[in-house]
Amino acid sequence: MVLVKDYQHNIVGAGNIYFDNENAIIDDIVVLKSACNQGLAKMIMFYLISYVKQLNKQSVLLFGTEIATPIYKKIGFKPKIFICKYFINYSWLLI
């Protein structure tokens, strides 16, 4: 997990990463509303992706919401629909 703090040391953003055998999975990229539009989500993503590259994982999967689609596409993720019995979520793949 990565946390982003402001100058007063308050947590304003976070991102989570976990792994299976070949892949890294990025999940729960969140930024406080008061800290939006400052590039924090993108900064968290780039930090996590650079960490994955250091580990030589084959691919990066991202579970996210449709609202963040423009950010994911700018970074280079390609959409892939993941449908579960109880909910629909969007997953993204960066190879």
N, C-alpha and C positions, 0 to 999 in steps of 0.2 A: 504494500500500500504506500502511496505517496500522498503527503499532505502539503498544502500551500498555505502559508501564513502571511498576514498583512504586517505592516510596520508596528502595530500594537500587539503582535504575536497571536492574533485571533485566526483560527482556521477559516479560510474562505473558499477552499477547494480541496478536492481529494480524487484519487483514482485508485482502482484496485487491479491487481494482476495475479493470475494464478496459471499453473502449467499442467499439461498432460505430457505424455511421452514425447510428442513431436511439436506441439503447438504451445504458444502463449495465448492466454485468453484475457483480454482487457474488458473490464466491467465497471459499472458504477462511477463514471466520470461525472462529478457534480461540482458546481460552483454556486456560491450564494448569489442570490439575485442582486444584492448590493455590489457584488464584484464582477458582474457580467460585463461583456463588451470590452474586456481588457486583454483578451487573448489567453486567459488562464487555462481554459479547457484544452486549447491547442498546445499550450506549453506542457501540460500534464501528459497529453498524448505523445508528444515528441520525446519527452523524458522516458516514458514507459517503452516506446518503440526502440529507442537507443539502447535501453537495458536489454531488451529481447535480442537485439542484434549482437550484443556482447556475448550472449549465451548460445549463439548459433542455432536458434530454433528455426524449424522449417517454415512456419507461417504464424501470423498473428490473427486471431479471431477477436472480434469486438461485438459485444452485445450492447445495443443502444436503442434509443428511441428515434422515431421518425423526425422529431423536431430538430435533432442534431445532424440530420442527413447532410446539409451543406458542409459542415465542418469535416465530417468523415470523408466525404468525396474530395475535398481540397487536399486532404492529407494523402489520399491515394487508395482508400478502401473502396472495394467494389461490393455493392449490395447483394445479399443472399437472403431469401426469406426462410425463416425457421418457424414452423408451425407446430405447436404442441396441442394436446387435447384440450387443455384448459385456458390457454392464452395464445396470442400471436405476438411474436417479438421479431425484431429485425436483427439479423446478424450480418456482420461485415467481415470481409476477408482481405488481408493484405499479404501478398506473396512477394 
